[in-house]
Amino acid sequence: MPLLLLPAVISIRGQLKSNPSENEEKEAQAQLIKSDEMQRLRSLALDAFESSDYTAAITFLDKILEVCVWDAELRELRAECFIKEGEPRKAISDLKAASKLKNDNTEAFYKISTLYYQLGDHELSLSEVRECLKLDQDHKRCFAHYKQVKKLNKLIESAEELIRDGRYTDATSKYESVMKTEPSVSEYTIRSKERICHCFSKDEKPVEAIRVCSEVLQMEPDNVNALKDRAEAYLIEEMYDEAIQDYETAQEHNENDQQIREGLEKAQRLLKQSQKRDYYKILGVKRNAKKQEIIKAYRKLAMQWHPDNFQNEEEKKKAEKKFIDIAAAKEVLSDPGILCV
């Protein structure tokens, strides 16, 4: 790290040796005191950085940069501290300033691009790495990173186009390729699974949709898109309570979303309708069925929908509800008093 602020100190000391007026001397002395303070803070910041005390280093650098606003190297140092502290967006802000303050700052553009990439923002990552290559088309790290980002960007754009065309199976394959291309960055795994969950829901594959959406929501419990898509899948599976719960959670985070509001109203309406149970329909028997037919139908369906027959958690939950309905239908329809109603 080169000596920062030193040229300013030398300049001020020079003024004091050139027979200045009283006012000029006072101003120069004040500037010198301020410069000495800046040098002291700079030393403290560097010591803190070397000791891995990045919070302290940031505090010292904040004070210096209030005065030395245009110092690119200090901004780059603070950006490194922000990266170490897990605050990439603050680091990006400092690096963007540094890229403008220092000519041909390929390193700043490279770091900005890699930070955006880690955040899952492939489009901005691609834009920034291109700026690096404009300055130096032979920059090895920028070129290698450019190829990686471009490949990922192409896969995602292709997947989104397939979704727009309603080709959900093909889109799912593309997003699976995204996860294989960049398994080390969790953001791409989450975003890919979110879109796969959407594809399954739109393609009316509720079991798969519920499974993948649930994986997303384990990582991001407040993911509104995954909540909406899982709610739609629950509706297909006639799991109305679960659908209502997801829509209500989504609405807490986006109360003005018309799709959520309409979905919630639909789920509530369907739940109300489902509570008016047609027990004959549940057992698949005619309304004039005899008790023996009812028992036979019950045994067959009870064996088919017994929860122990299902391993998948969502399928087991659905089976439990079916099993309860089947048992209730058998109990009601086996009662001669109700059969006469």
N, C-alpha and C positions, 0 to 999 in steps of 0.2 A: 504494500500500500504506500504510494508516494506521500510526501509531506503535504498535507492540505493546509490552506490558509496562510502558509508561510510567505508567499509573495506579497500579500496584503500587509503583513507585519513589517517586512523590509521597506515597503513603500512609505508607510507611516513614519518609521524611524528616520528615513531619508528626509522627510518633510521637517522633522524636528531639528535636523542638523543644518538646515538652509536658512537660518535667521528668519523664522516666520513672525508674523504680527502676533499680538497678544491673543486675539480671538482665534487665529489659525492654530496657535500653540495649544489653546484650551481644547479646540475641536480635535486636534491630532492626538492629544493626551487621552481624551475620552475614547477615541477610536482604538488607541493602543490598548487601553484597559479592556475594552470589549474584545479586541483581538486576542489578548492574553487569556481572557476567560474562554474564548472559543477554542484556543489551543489546549487549555486545560481540560475542557469537556471532550475534545477530540481524543486526547490521551486516555481519558477515563473510558470512553466508548470503545476504543481499541483494546484496552485491557479487559474490559467486560466481555468483548467478543472472543478474545483469545481464551478466556476462562469459561466460555460457553454459557455465560450469564446474558442471554439474549434479551431478556426483559429489561435489564439495566442498560444494556447497550442502546436499545431503542429509546429509552427515556433520555439518555444523553444526546443521542442523534436528533431527537425531536427538538430539543432546545437549540442545537446548532443550526438546524435547517429552518428554524423560525427567522434566523438572521441571514444565513447563507443559502438562500432559496435555490440558487442556480447551480449548486455544487453537485455534479453528476456522480462523482465517486462516493460522496456521502450517501446519496440516494441508493446507489448500488449496494453499499454496505448495509444500509437499513433494510433493503429488500432481502438480503441474505438472512438477516435476523428474523424477518417476518416468515421466510420459508422455514427456518429452523423451528419457529414457534407455531407452525401449522396454520399460517394466515396467508395463503397464496394470493388472494385477491388484493390485499394490501401490498404485497410484494410486486404484483403486476402494475399497480398504480405508480410505484416508485420507479420501476424499470421502464415504463412508458415515458416518464419524465426524463430519465437518463438517456433514453434513445434519441430524444430531441435535443438534449443539451450537449451531447458528445457526437461529433461527426463519425460516420461509418461504424456505428456501435453495433456490430453484428452479434456480439455476445448478449447484449440486452434483448435483441429480437429473438435470439435462440431460446433464451431463458423464458421470455414471455410465452413463446409458442409451446414449450414443454409444460409450462404451468397450466395453460389453457387445456392442453391435452390431458393432463392428470385430472383436471376438473370435469372432463367429459365434453368439453366444448370444441369439437373437432373442426368446426368451420372457422372459428377465430384462430385456432392453432394453425390451420393451413394458411390463413391470411398473414399471420405474423412471420411464419417461416419463409414465406415468399418475399417479405421485405428484407430478410436476411440475405437471401440469394440474389436479390437485386443489387445489393451492395457488394457481394462476393459470390459469384456463381460457382466457385470451386470450394466453398466452405464445406469441409467434409461432414461435420456434425449436422449442419443445417440440411445438407442434401440427403443424408441418410434419414433424418427425421421427416423431411418432406416426403420421401417415398412411402414411409410408414403411414403418415397422416393421409396422404392422397389415396392410398389403398383402402384405408378404413372409411374415409369420406365417400368413396365410390360405392362401397358395399351398402352404407346407410342410405345414400340417395337412391340406389337401386331398390332397396327394400321398401322405402317409403312410396316409390312410384308403383310398386306391386300392390301395396295396400290401397292406394288410390284407385287402382284398377280392379280391386276386389279379389286379387289372387293371393289369398291369405296363406295357403300352404307354401307357395314359393317364397313369400315374404318371411315366413317363419324360418325357412332354410337359410335365407340371407342373414337374418339376425343371429342364427346359430353360428354362422361363419364369422360374424363380428366378434362374438365371444371367444372363438378359437383364435382369431387374429390378435386380440389384445386381452388375454386372460388376466394380466397383472394389474389392470386398471379397473377397480371395482365399479366405477361410474358406468363403464360400457356394458358390464354384466347386468347391472340394475336396469339401465335404459333398454337394453336388448330384451330382457325378460318382461319388462313392462309392455313392450310392443308385441312380443309373442303372446302374452296374456290377452292383449287387444285382438290379435288375429284369431285366437281360439274362440274368443267370445263372439266375434262377428261371424265366424265360420260355424257357429252353433255346435261347438264341441265343449259343452259345459264342464265336464269332468276335468279335462285338460286345462281349461281356462281357470277353473277354481284352484287347481294345483299350482299353476305358475303364478297367478295373481297373488296367492297366499305367500309364495316365496318372496315376491317383491315386497309385500306388506310386512313381512318379518324384518326386512332390511330398512324399509321406509314406511312406518305405520300410517303416516299421513299422506301417502301418495294418492291423490284424488283420482287420477286416471285408472289406477289399479282397482281402487274401491268401486268406481263406476262399472268397470268391465266385469269385476267379480259379481257385483250385484245383478248385472244382466244375466250372467251364467246361472246364478242362484234362481232367477225367475224361470229360466228354461227348465231347471230341475224341480220347480215347484217348491223351493225352499224359501218361502216368503218372509219368514221372520228374519232369516239371515240377510236377505236382500234389503229389507227395511233398515236393518242395523247398518249395513254398508252405505246405503244412500244417506242416512242421517249423519253418519260420521263424515262423509264427503261434503255434506251441506254445511257442517260446522266450519269447514275450511274454505268453502266457496258458495256462499248463500245465494248468490245471484245467478248461478248456473241453471239455465232453463232445463237442460237435459237431466240434471239431478232432480229438480223439482218434479218433472213429469214422470221420471222413473219411480220416485218415491210414491207419488199418487197412484201409479199403476200397481206397485207392489202392495200398497195398503188395500186397494180395491180387490185385488186377486186373493189376498189373505182373507178378507171378509167373505168373499164368495166361497172359498175353500172350507170355511167353517160351517157352511150349510151343507153338511155331508150327505152324499147319496150313497148309503151303505150298500144298496143293491149293486151299484156301479163298482164300488170298491172290490166286492167279491166276484163281480162278473156274472151275477145270476139274475134271472127274471124276477119280476115283482110277485109272481105267484109261486116262487120256488118253495119247496118243502124243506123241512128242517134237515133231512138227510142230505139234500143237495147243498144246503148252506154249509153243513159241517164238512162235506167233501171238498167244496171250493175253498173253505178256510184252510184245511190241512195242506192242500196243494200250494196255496199262496204263502202260507206260513213257512213251509219248507223252502220255497223260492227266495223269500225276502228275510230269512233269519239273519240278523246282523253278523253272526259268526261266519257266514259264507263270504264276507267281504273283508279285504285287507286294507284297501285304500281308505283313509280317514273320512274323506268327503262322501265316498260311496257308502261307508258304514253308517254315517249320520243319516243319509237319505233312506237307507234300509231300515234303520230304527224307527223313523217316522212312518214308513209304509207298514212295518210290522205292527206298530201301535194301532194304526187305522184298521188293519185287517182284523186284529183282535177285538177292537171296539165294534166293528161291523158284525162279527160273529156273535158277540155277546148281545147286541141289540136285536138282531134278526132271529136269534134262537129263542127269544122271549115271545111266547104266543100272544101276549097282550099287545106288544108293539106290532107284531105281524098283522094283527087285525085292524090296526089303525089305517 
